Amino acid sequence: MLYDWQPRRESLAAAGYKLRVEELTEKRHPRPYLVDAVAPNGQRVMLKAISSSEHPHEIAISRLFSAPAHAKNPRNHCISIMEVLPDPHDSTIQIIVMPLCIPFHRPKFDTVGEVVDCIRQILDVRFLILASIYASCTGQGIQYMHENYVAHRDCNFTNILQDPDIYPDGDFHPSSFWMDAARKHLSRPITRTECWPRYHLIDFGLSRQYDPSHGPPLEGVILGGDKTPPEHRISLACNPFPTDIYFLGNLLRSLARPTFRPGGISQAPPHPPLSFLLPLIDQMMHAEPSMRPTVGDVIAQFATISGHLTKADLRRPARPLSWQDSLRHRLRQVKRSCYAIAPLPPHQARIPAPPLSDEMRYFFTQVPQDNLVAASCS
């Protein structure tokens, strides 16, 4: 969506949000509907303009996971919505205010443990989104809304962010993260092991909420950032929940390979220290959507395979290194071992969820053939 922030500058300032002059000139954010600003309390934030005609469900679903019951849940990694502002010139547009975050995979991961922590948090996102299935069994006293059956439908590299804790001095540019805020010098990040950032899922523009009593959902194919799901090439409609699992599998597949290819399938050989992910990835990316695991199955399998990793395994490099970088990495890990710095952050083991009923497994994995035929003929 094309959007001009300049005419909104004064009204946003009146609401307490100050835009950077640079963002209003030649060096704008690569996505024109986004702009960074400074909130009244001095916090750096990101503003996003949302058209109700293009994405009628985005604000409602974003608010769903920013509600108090979810905001207090430590497993909630959906980006929080701080405020929703009206557009002063267009009643069909609203502006949401979010904390300023950075891409989840930049700078590059240093250790296997950092990758494991990232995946664990991303899966927590999916667990929360389907929380109504397990809410009565978490034992954490969190009351979830009864119908949180939400498919993201665009879970790719661009829609996962991390807190900017990796820049402890806060001196980084909001769109060119490798530069300082003035774009004069390189920024100075630390490793994730030194700060353990929190990861967030964003952009609910294609997301939908479903009612299980209506049976498995059937949605027309909408191409998001990842255009590789096989069902998007052979069908006009599909159940979006198995497709979400495919998106996550492709994301894990890229993490396990030395070259990131957002939205595509990396053909590079797997990085040996991360090859333990491959059997799970193969299941998640099964050509037949109904054969893919549910998110609960993925969480259980990932907990099992990652639980077998030793501290030495977790300290191994997350990508191939030159001999110079390899030496620096070894010295860094020896120092962390001497100072008893854990290769993973503290993590509370989740109480195992009960098995899905046949009806719910059908809801999350299948497409009724009569509905599919009707959708194909319409």
C-alpha positions in Angstrom: 0.0 0.0 0.0 1.3 3.4 -1.0 1.2 5.8 1.9 2.5 9.3 2.4 3.4 10.1 6.0 4.3 13.8 5.4 0.7 15.1 5.5 0.1 13.1 8.8 3.2 14.5 10.5 1.5 17.3 12.5 -1.4 15.1 13.6 0.9 12.4 14.7 3.0 15.0 16.6 -0.2 16.2 18.3 -0.8 12.6 19.4 2.8 12.5 20.8 4.6 10.6 18.1 7.5 12.4 16.5 8.7 11.2 13.1 12.3 11.4 12.0 12.9 13.9 9.3 15.0 11.4 7.4 11.9 9.1 7.0 10.0 11.9 5.4 12.7 12.6 2.7 14.7 10.4 0.5 15.7 7.6 2.9 12.3 6.0 3.7 11.6 2.6 5.1 11.5 0.0 2.3 7.9 -0.6 3.1 6.1 2.8 2.6 3.3 1.9 5.0 5.8 1.7 7.9 7.6 4.6 9.6 9.5 4.8 12.8 8.9 7.4 15.5 9.6 8.4 19.0 6.7 7.9 21.5 5.7 10.4 24.2 7.7 8.4 26.8 10.8 8.5 24.6 10.5 4.9 23.4 11.3 4.1 19.8 8.3 2.7 18.0 7.1 1.6 14.6 3.9 3.0 13.0 2.0 0.9 10.5 -0.8 2.2 8.3 -3.5 -0.4 7.7 -6.3 -0.2 5.1 -9.5 -1.8 6.3 -10.5 -2.4 2.7 -7.3 -4.4 2.0 -6.8 -6.1 5.4 -10.2 -6.0 7.2 -9.1 -8.5 9.9 -5.6 -7.4 10.8 -6.4 -4.9 13.6 -9.0 -7.2 15.2 -6.6 -10.1 15.3 -3.7 -8.0 16.4 -5.8 -6.6 19.3 -6.9 -10.1 20.2 -3.3 -11.1 21.1 -2.7 -7.7 22.8 -5.6 -8.2 25.1 -4.7 -8.3 28.9 -5.1 -12.0 29.2 -2.6 -12.6 26.4 -0.3 -9.7 27.2 0.5 -11.1 30.6 1.3 -14.6 29.2 5.1 -15.0 28.9 4.5 -17.4 26.0 2.8 -14.7 24.0 5.3 -13.7 21.2 2.7 -11.9 19.0 3.8 -8.3 18.7 1.9 -6.1 21.1 -0.2 -3.2 19.8 0.5 -0.2 22.0 -2.2 2.1 20.5 -4.4 2.4 17.4 -4.7 5.9 15.9 -7.2 7.2 13.3 -5.9 8.5 10.0 -6.7 12.2 9.9 -7.3 12.1 6.1 -8.8 8.7 5.4 -11.4 7.0 7.5 -10.7 3.6 6.0 -7.1 3.7 7.4 -5.9 3.2 10.9 -2.4 3.5 12.3 -1.1 0.9 14.8 1.8 1.6 17.1 4.2 -1.2 17.9 7.6 -1.4 19.6 10.5 -1.0 17.3 12.0 -4.4 16.5 14.6 -5.8 14.1 14.7 -8.8 11.7 15.0 -12.0 13.7 17.9 -13.5 11.7 20.1 -10.4 11.6 22.9 -10.3 12.8 23.6 -13.9 12.0 23.1 -16.5 14.7 26.3 -17.4 16.6 25.6 -20.8 18.1 23.2 -23.7 17.8 21.8 -22.8 21.1 20.7 -19.4 19.8 18.9 -21.1 16.9 17.2 -23.5 19.3 16.0 -20.7 21.5 14.6 -18.8 18.4 12.7 -21.9 17.2 11.4 -22.6 20.6 9.9 -19.1 20.8 8.5 -19.2 17.3 6.7 -22.5 18.2 5.4 -20.8 21.3 3.8 -18.3 19.0 1.9 -21.1 17.2 1.1 -22.7 20.5 -0.5 -19.5 21.8 -2.4 -18.9 18.6 -4.0 -22.4 19.0 -4.2 -22.0 22.8 -7.9 -22.7 23.2 -7.1 -26.4 22.5 -4.8 -26.6 25.5 -6.0 -23.8 27.8 -7.6 -26.1 30.3 -4.4 -28.1 30.7 -1.6 -25.5 30.9 -1.9 -25.3 34.7 -0.8 -21.7 34.5 -4.2 -20.1 35.3 -4.3 -18.1 32.1 -7.7 -17.7 30.8 -7.7 -17.7 27.0 -10.6 -16.7 24.9 -12.6 -19.7 23.8 -12.1 -19.3 20.1 -8.5 -18.5 19.2 -8.4 -20.8 16.1 -6.2 -18.4 14.1 -4.1 -19.3 11.0 -1.4 -16.7 10.3 -1.2 -17.6 6.6 2.1 -15.6 6.0 4.6 -16.9 8.5 7.9 -16.2 6.7 11.2 -14.5 7.4 9.9 -10.9 7.0 7.1 -11.5 9.6 9.3 -12.6 12.5 11.2 -10.0 14.5 13.3 -9.7 17.6 13.7 -7.1 20.3 16.7 -4.9 19.6 18.5 -6.0 22.8 21.3 -7.2 20.6 22.2 -3.5 20.3 22.7 -2.6 24.0 23.6 1.0 23.2 20.4 1.4 21.2 22.4 3.0 18.4 21.1 1.4 15.2 19.2 2.6 12.2 15.6 1.4 12.1 15.8 0.0 8.5 19.5 -0.3 8.0 20.3 -2.2 11.1 24.0 -2.7 10.4 24.5 1.0 10.6 24.2 3.4 13.5 21.2 5.7 13.8 23.1 8.5 11.9 24.1 6.1 9.1 27.7 7.2 9.5 29.3 4.1 11.2 28.6 0.4 11.6 26.4 -0.5 14.5 27.9 -2.6 17.3 25.7 -5.7 18.1 26.5 -8.3 20.7 25.6 -12.0 20.4 22.2 -13.3 21.4 23.8 -15.4 24.1 24.7 -12.1 25.8 21.1 -10.8 25.9 18.7 -13.6 24.8 16.3 -11.4 22.8 12.5 -12.1 22.6 11.1 -12.9 19.2 7.8 -11.7 17.9 5.3 -12.7 15.1 3.9 -9.7 13.2 1.7 -8.8 10.3 -1.8 -10.4 10.7 -3.0 -8.9 7.4 -3.8 -12.4 5.9 -4.7 -14.0 9.2 -8.2 -15.5 9.8 -10.0 -16.8 12.8 -12.2 -19.9 12.5 -15.0 -21.7 14.3 -14.2 -25.5 14.7 -18.0 -26.2 14.8 -18.1 -25.3 11.1 -15.6 -28.0 10.2 -12.1 -27.7 8.7 -11.6 -24.2 7.1 -11.2 -23.8 3.4 -9.5 -20.6 2.1 -8.7 -19.5 -1.4 -5.0 -19.4 -2.1 -3.4 -16.1 -1.3 0.3 -15.7 -2.1 2.3 -14.2 0.8 6.1 -14.0 1.3 6.6 -17.8 0.9 5.2 -18.9 -2.5 6.5 -22.5 -2.4 3.7 -24.6 -0.7 2.7 -27.4 -3.2 -1.0 -27.0 -2.4 -0.8 -23.4 -3.7 0.3 -24.7 -7.1 -2.2 -27.5 -7.5 -5.4 -26.2 -5.9 -7.5 -23.0 -5.7 -8.3 -23.5 -2.0 -6.7 -25.3 1.0 -6.9 -25.7 4.7 -4.6 -22.9 6.0 -3.4 -24.7 9.1 -1.3 -27.3 7.4 0.1 -24.5 5.2 1.2 -22.6 8.3 3.1 -25.8 9.3 4.7 -25.8 5.9 5.8 -22.2 6.2 7.4 -22.9 9.6 9.1 -26.0 8.1 10.6 -24.0 5.3 11.7 -21.3 7.8 13.5 -24.0 9.9 14.9 -25.5 6.7 16.5 -22.1 5.8 17.9 -21.8 9.4 19.5 -25.3 9.0 21.3 -24.2 5.8 24.1 -21.7 5.5 22.4 -19.5 3.0 19.1 -17.7 3.9 16.7 -17.5 1.1 13.5 -15.8 2.4 10.4 -17.1 0.6 12.3 -19.8 -1.3 13.7 -23.3 -0.6 17.4 -23.4 0.1 19.1 -26.1 -1.9 22.4 -25.8 0.0 23.5 -28.8 2.1 22.5 -28.6 5.8 25.0 -27.2 8.3 26.0 -30.4 10.2 25.4 -29.0 13.7 21.8 -28.3 12.7 21.1 -31.4 10.8 19.1 -32.8 13.7 16.3 -30.6 12.4 16.0 -32.3 9.0 13.6 -35.2 9.9 11.2 -32.8 11.5 11.5 -30.4 8.6 10.7 -33.2 6.1 7.5 -34.0 8.0 6.5 -30.3 8.2 7.0 -29.8 4.5 5.3 -33.1 3.4 3.9 -32.7 -0.1 0.5 -33.9 1.1 -0.9 -31.3 3.6 -3.0 -33.8 5.5 0.2 -35.8 6.3 1.9 -32.8 8.1 2.0 -32.8 11.9 -0.1 -30.4 13.9 1.6 -27.6 15.8 1.3 -29.7 19.0 3.1 -32.6 17.3 5.8 -30.2 16.1 6.3 -28.8 19.6 6.6 -32.3 21.1 9.0 -33.6 18.5 11.2 -30.4 18.7 11.4 -30.7 22.5 12.5 -34.3 22.1 15.2 -33.8 19.5 16.6 -30.6 21.0 16.5 -32.1 24.5 19.2 -34.6 23.4 21.7 -31.8 22.6 24.6 -31.5 25.0 26.1 -28.2 26.1 28.9 -28.8 23.6 26.4 -29.3 20.8 24.6 -26.1 21.7 27.9 -24.1 21.7 28.8 -25.2 18.2 28.7 -22.5 15.5 25.3 -22.0 13.8 26.9 -21.5 10.4 30.1 -22.3 8.5 33.0 -20.1 9.5 36.4 -19.2 8.1 39.4 -20.4 10.1 39.8 -16.9 11.7 36.1 -16.7 12.7 36.2 -20.3 13.9 39.2 -19.5 16.2 37.4 -16.5 17.6 34.2 -18.6 18.1 36.2 -21.3 20.0 37.8 -18.7 22.3 34.4 -17.1 22.9 32.9 -20.5 23.9 35.8 -21.4 26.1 35.3 -18.1 28.0 31.6 -18.7 28.3 32.2 -22.2 29.7 34.7 -20.8 32.2 32.2 -18.2 33.4 29.4 -20.8 33.4 27.3 -18.9 30.8 24.6 -21.2 29.7 24.2 -22.0 26.0 20.4 -21.7 26.4 18.3 -19.3 28.5 16.1 -20.6 31.3 13.0 -22.3 30.0 10.0 -23.7 31.9 9.0 -27.0 30.5 5.4 -27.0 29.2 2.9 -29.4 30.7 2.2 -31.9 27.9 -1.0 -31.2 26.1 -3.6 -33.9 25.8 -3.9 -35.6 22.5 -6.2 -34.0 20.0 -9.6 -35.5 19.5 -10.3 -37.1 16.1 -12.6 -34.1 15.3 -10.0 -31.5 16.1 -7.2 -33.4 14.3 -9.5 -33.5 11.3 -10.1 -29.7 11.7 -6.4 -28.9 11.7 -5.3 -31.3 8.9 -8.0 -32.1 6.4 -10.0 -30.5 3.7 -13.5 -31.9 3.1 -13.6 -33.0 -0.5 -17.1 -31.7 -1.1 -16.1 -28.2 0.0 -13.0 -28.4 -2.1 -15.0 -29.4 -5.2 -17.4 -26.5 -4.5 -14.6 -24.0 -4.1 -12.9 -25.2 -7.3 -16.1 -24.8 -9.3 -17.0 -21.4 -7.9 
